[in-house]
């Protein structure tokens, strides 16, 4: 057990967790960029995610975007939270964890029961109207609509539906980003978990913690912020968090 991290948690009053894709690997969330992954096979071969997942593509080839997201989320929507997600929920129940800022769209923090989850890049299990009329749909409802029409109209009748996620040519939701920004600004301990800390602008949030606050990074690979961290742990997110939280 990492006693140093445990002491940081014991002494902290305002802890924020910042999570990336690495926290969900134990849940079986696949790597879509790997060889043989979703980006490199079938009808998506030859496309990069930066070209598929854009507002421009939604205008010019919405069938491709919606089919991609339907298939992508099929590999995610049935997954369950792992011991890392559950450890954060337990930390929240103890009154130690103030919130979770996540780059993930997999909904697993919510499934684990965490209450204050700031989803920087949206949530792939939610779908909505492209012109934000207010109508929202579950993933299952969206799949049924896509099966009936490759360009499914929202019930408002004016625009097609889309996943509630941030595309590559979109800015993050201002309200969510500002909530995450101020949460980090007031943290006395930020634990970055399973993130490469290279995706902009999300990763800049780790720079917002105040002077004197602690930064802990739990990630198997190196990150650009390792030299700024008070503690770097190169072990399994789930193993580390489960042992540390259970030992509190």
N, C-alpha and C positions, 0 to 999 in steps of 0.2 A: 504494500500500500504506500502511496506517495504521501508521507507525513507532512511535507512542506506545503503541498496544495491543501491538505486538510487544515493546517494551521491558518493559511490565508482565508479559507472559508469561515473558520471559527471566528476570526477577528474582524471579518468584513460585515458591514451593515447594509450595503446596497450592491448586490451582485447582479451583473448582467451576463448572460450567456450569448455568445455570437456563434451561430452554427452554420456549417456548410455541408456539402454532399457527403463528406467522410463520416458524419454521424449516422447516416442512414445505410451504410454498406452492410451492416449486420442484419438489416431487415431485408436484404436481397434486392435493393434498388440497383438496377443495372447501369453500367457506364455506357451512355449512348454514343460516345465519341470513339470507343475502341473499335478495332478491326472486327467486322462482323456485327457491329452494333447497329442501332436503328438508322444512324446517319449514313451508313456505308452499304446499305443493302436495299434490294427491291426498287420500288418506284422513287425512292429518295437518293439512289445512287447518283453521284455527281453533284449533289447539292451539299452545301455547308449549312450548319445551323444558322449562321449569320444571314443566309439568303432565304431560308425557309421561314424562319420565325421573325417576320417583319410585317409592319403595317402595309408596306408596298406590296408584299406577296399576298396579304389578305385582300387587297384591292384587285390584283391582277390574276391570282390563282388561288382563291380561297379554298377550293376543293382540296388542294395539296396540303395546305396548312391544317385544315380541320381533320383530314384523314391522318396526318402525321400525329396531331395531338390526341386523337382518339386512340391510336395505336400506342403512343407513348404512355398515356395514362393507364391503359389496360395493364401495363407492366408494373404500375405503381399503386393503383387505387385499392387493391386487395391486400397490400402489405401491412404489417402490423408494427407498432413501435417496438424498439429493442431496449436492452437494458440501459443504454445511454439516455434515451428519451425518458424512460421511467425514473432514472436517477434524478434528472432535472425536475421532474414532477414532484418527486419526494423532497427535493431541496426547496421547491416552492412551498410545499405544504408545511415545511419547517419554519417558514417565514424568512428564509435566507436569500432566496432567489427572487429578485424584483421583476425580471422579465427576460424573454428570449427574443433576440433579434436573429432572424434566420434568412438565409439565402435560398432555402429549399422551397419547392412548390408541392411537396409530397403529402402535406397535411398530417404528418406523423406526430408532431408536437401536440396538435389539437386532439388527435386520437389518444394520446397518452394522458390527456386531461389537463394539460397546462393551460392556464387562464389568460396570461398576458403574453401573447405571441405576436410579434411584429414581423409580418411576412413581406420582406423587401421586394421580392420578385413575384408576389401573388400566390395563388393557390390553384393548382391544376384540377382540383376536384370541383371547383366552382366555374360556371359558365355564365355569360351575360350577353346582353345586346351590344352590338358593335358601336351603337351611338348612345349607349348608356341611358336607355329610357327608364331603367329601374327594374326591368324584368331580370330574374336570375334563374339558373337551372342547375340541377345536380349533374354530375358526370353521366349518370345512367339516363337521365332525361335527354341530355345532349346526344348521347350515342343513338338513342332511338330516333331523334330528329335527323341525325346525319344518315342513318340507314334509310330513312324515308326520302331524303333529298341531300345530295352532296353539297348543296348551298342552302342550308336550312334557315328559313326566316324566323326571326323573333316573333313572338305573339303580337308585338306592336304593329307588325306588317311593313316596317320601313327598312330594316337592316338585318343582316345575317347575325347569327350568334358567334361567339368566340370564347376561348378560355380566358379566365380572369388571371392572366399572367402578363408580366412585363416583357415585351418583345425587344429585339435588339436595337430597334430604332425608336424606342420609347424611353422617356424619363421615368424614374421611379415615382410611385404615388407620393405626392407631397406630404399628405397627412401622415402616412406611415413612416416616411423617411424622417420627418421632423420629430415624431414621437421617439423613434429610435435614436436620433441625434441627441435629444435632451436626456434620454435614458442613459446613454453613454457619458454624457457631460456630467452627470451626477453620480456615476458609479464609483465605488471605491475598490472594486475588483471586477475586471472583465476577463472572462474565460472564453477564449476562442477555440472552438471544438470542430475538428474535421473540416477546416477551411484552408484552402491554399493562400487565402488573403491576397489574391491578385485581381479579382473581379471588381472593376470600378463601376460606380462610386461606392459600392457597399463597403469595401475593405477600408476605406478612409475613416470609417466610424471608430475603428480601434485607436485612431490618433486623437480622438476627442475626449478620452478619459482625462480627468484633471491631474495636475501635479500631485504626486504622492499616492495615486491610485496604482494598484498592482495589475499587471497584464500577464496572464498565463495562456500559453498556447499548447493545445493537445492536438498533435497532427503527426502522422507517420513520416511525412516529407517535410523538407525545409520550406520556410515561408520568408517573404521579404521583411517580416517584422520580428524575426527570431532575435536579432541583436538588440531590439528594444524591450523584449520581454523580460520579466523578472524570473520566469520559470518556463522552460520548454520541455514537454514530455513527448517522447517519440514512441508511444505505445497505443494499444487499442483504446479508442474512446470509451467503449462500453465497459471494458475491464477496469480502466482507471476510475471512471465516474461511479460505477457500482461499488467498488471497494471503498473509495473515499467517503461517499455519502452514507453507506451502511455503517461506516466506522465512526460517524459523528455522534 
